[in-house]
């Protein structure tokens, strides 16, 4: 074997540093171009997971109503007062844990501090009602279709793009999940 064959083998064995840097630069450029394009898709996928979570929690809510003669849980909107029951504990006591469904994938803070990402909207109605009988009339009206009342809503506006700049998902009394305020 002569010297030129050895030199040729040594130079053909790998890539040069310049070639590797060019490849890394091209990959970085492609990532830089692709990331802004993929961000809306990521946001949409988080919203879909959130809607699925709300539907699962809605199943637990309806199961509670079925077990209690159509009554709705009377509890606080968010579990902030340990002396009063919250929806997640009321449903858990009734046999529906909910697990990961209580966390919206777009919620980075609230779930860590209080264990849920969703407000129990009817909890506000329960606090405003003078008696369980008044709340019962409200529920009866909703059952007859006189109200498209949300039951559970995102505790914050985590999903940009909602109608009228209301960026929250909601589970409604009639069983549907949609934007809060959507008709």
N, C-alpha and C positions, 0 to 999 in steps of 0.2 A: 504494500500500500504506500503510495507516495504522499507527499505533504499536502497537496491540493485536495485529495480525497478526505483526509482528516479534517482539514479546515471546512470543507463543505458539510461534513457530518455535524461538526460542532455548531455551525451557524444555522442549520436547519432543525436543530433539536428543540427550539422553543420560540416564544415570542419575545420581541424586544420590549424594553420599558416604554418606549414611545407608543407602540401598538397597544399595550395594556392600558395606558393612560387614555388613549383615544377611545377604546371600548368602554372604559369606565365613564368617560365624559358623555358618550352617546347614551348610555343607560341612564345617567343622571338627567339628561335632557328629556328623554322619553318619560321618565317618572315625573319630572316637572310639568310636562304637558298633560299627562294623564291624570294627575291628582285633582286639578280643578274640575275636570270632566267627571270624575268618579264621586266627588263630594256630594252632589245632589242625590245620586243613587244611594249612597250610604245613609243620608238623612231620610230618604223615603223608606229604606228598609227598616230603620229604627222606628219610624212611625207605624209601619205595618206590624212590627212586633208589639208595639204599644197597644194597637187596636186589638190584637189577638189576646194580650193580657187582660184588657178591659172586658172582652167577651168572656174569657174564663171566669173572671171575678163576677161578671153578670150572671153566669150559670150558678155560682155559689149563692148570689143574692136571691135569685129566683127559687133555688132549692130551699133557702131559709123561709121564704114566703110560703112555699108549698107546705113546709113542715109546721108553720105557725098560722094556718088559716088565712093567708093573704096579708098578714101583718108585715110591716117593714121594721127592720131593726131601729130602735131609738138609741142613738149614740152620737158621739161628737164627730165633727167633720174630719179632723186629723187627730192622730193619737198624741196629743200634746199634754193632756191632763191625766196623770196616772190614776186619779181618783174616779174618773168616769170611763165607761167602756168606749172602745173604738171599734169600727166595723171589722177590722182584721181579727180582733180578739173575739168579737161576737160570733162571727162566722166560724172561727176555729173552734170555739166552744160547741158549735152546732155540728161539727164534723168536717168543715171545709177549711183546709189549711191555706190553700192558695199558693204557697211556696214562692217561687221566683216571679209569679204573676203580679205580685205587689210592687215590683220595681220596673219603672219605665227605663228602657235602655238609654234614653237621652238624659236621664236624671243623674247628675254627677255628685250631688250634694245631699239633697233632702232625705233620700232613702237611707243613707248612712246614719243620719241623726235620729230619725223617728221610725224607720222601718217600713215606710210606705211611700209611694210616689203619687198616689191618687187621693183626691178629696171625696168624701161621701157627701154629695150635694144635698141629699135628703136629710142629712144631719142638721143642716141649717134650718130646714123646714121644721124639724122636730124641736129645735130650740125656740123657734118663733111661735109654734102652736101653744095655745093655752092649756091644752090637755091632750092625752092620747086619742080622745074622741075626735078632736079637731084634726089631728094628723090622720086619723082613720078616714075622715071625710075627704081630705085631700087625696089620699091614696085611692079611695073609691072613685073620685072624679078622674084620676089618671087611668084607672082600670077601664073606665068607659070610653077612653080615648079623648077626653076633654083636655088633656095636657100632654105635651111632648117633653116631659120633664127629664132632665139628665139626672142620673143616679150617681154615677162616678165620673169624675173629670180629672184631667192632669192637674196636679197641684201648682204647676207653673206653665208658662208658654214655651215649651221645649220644641215645638214642631212648627217652624216657619212655613207660611203659605196658607194659613187658615183664612176663612172668610172674615172680612171686617177687621183684620189684624188680630183676631182671637186665635192664637196659635196653640190651642188645646184640643186634645181628643176627648170624647165623652162616650159613656155607655148610657143609653136612654132607657126610660121606663118600658118602652115598647119592645126592647130587646135588640135594637140596632146599635151599632157603633159608628161614629162619624165625627166630623169636626164639631166642636161646641158651637151651637148657634146655627148649624146647618139645618135646612128644612127638607 
